[in-house]
Amino acid sequence: MGILLVVVVVLFVGVMWARRRLSHDEDFHGEGFTLSDLRAMVKAGKLTEDEYNRAKEKMVEAMHRAQERQEAARAEAAKRGTSRGGPLI
């Protein structure tokens, strides 16, 4: 029983260490850059206006494609008579 407790504690500490090590950047949101992030980079001189505008265009295009996919999925769900995977009531 004592050995099992020691193994569990060691694994817990290892997982906590790994999580802390892997999430060292607290500012990272996981979804990439926002327009605000890009504007700050331009202000700091890390991006040119041209680079900012190209990145902004790509972000807007990606947003439109994602919205189109979402609308297509909703239309398909409505066609099947389901909403969010479940039957319509």
C-alpha positions, 0 to 999 in steps of 0.5 A, a space after each residue: 500500500 505504501 509503495 502505491 502511495 509513493 508511485 501516485 505522489 511521484 506521478 502527480 508531481 511529474 504531471 504537475 512539473 510537465 504541465 508547468 514546463 509545457 505552459 511556460 508562456 502565460 500570454 499564449 491563448 492557444 488560438 494564434 494571433 489576434 488583430 490586437 496582437 498584430 497591431 501591437 507588433 506593428 507598434 513595436 516595429 516587429 511587423 510592417 504595415 504591409 505584413 499587418 495588412 496581409 495577415 489581417 486579410 488572411 485572418 478575415 478569409 479564414 474567419 469567413 471560411 470557418 463561418 461558411 463551414 459552420 453554416 453548412 454544418 447547421 444546414 446539414 443538421 437541419 436537413 437531417 432534423 437534428 440540432 447539435 447532434 440530437 433530434 429536434 423536439 
